[in-house]
Amino acid sequence: MFVVLLIIYQISQFLAFSASISHTSVVLAMDGSTVGQDCMALMVNVVYQERALRLGYLVVRGKRVI
């Protein structure tokens, strides 16, 4: 029950946030960082008021290629 309420709360917060930025352009930032041994975290963030708010991430096995 707690998990369902938490998900509903997060969805309502996201809807309020998305409504507040609907009249502006949205900037997405992608980032890859080394995590642990031979793993990478690939992240997608939305930039809002000079802060990066994480939309999602994925951890994959592999070394960073420059």
N, C-alpha and C positions, 0 to 999 in steps of 0.2 A: 504494500500500500504506500509506504514511504517513497519508494522508487518512482511509482506512478505520479505521485504528487510533485516530486522533484522534477520530473520530465515536463509535466504540465507547466510548472513555474518557469522552467528554462525556456520553453516555447513561448510563453506569454512575454517574458523579458525580451526575447529575440524579436518578436513581432513589434513590440513597442520601439525597440532600437531601430529596426528596419523602417518603420513608419517615420521616425525622426530624421533619417538620412535619405529619404526617398526623393527629396528635391535637390540633392547634391550629387556630384559624381563620386563613384565608389572606387577606391584604390585598393587593389589586391597585391600583397607581397608574398613571394615564395622564398623559402629558405631551406637550406640543407645543412645540418650540423652533425658532426661525428659524435656518436654516443657509444660508450663502452668500447669493447674490442671488436673491430670489423663490422660495425653497424652504423647506420645513418638514420637520422630523424628528418623526414621531409615534411615541412609545414606550410600551410596556406593561412595567411592572416589578412584581415581587412584593416586598413589604416584609418583611424578615426581620432581626431584631435591630437595628433602627434603620438599616438599610441597604437601598438599592433594588438588587435584582438584576434585570438586564434579561432579559425573556423574548423580546422581539422588537421590531423597529422597522421603519418604512417611511418613505422620503423621497419627498415629493410636491412638485410645483411649485405655488406659490401663496403669497400673503401671509397672514400671521396676522390673523385677525379677532377683535377684542376685543368 
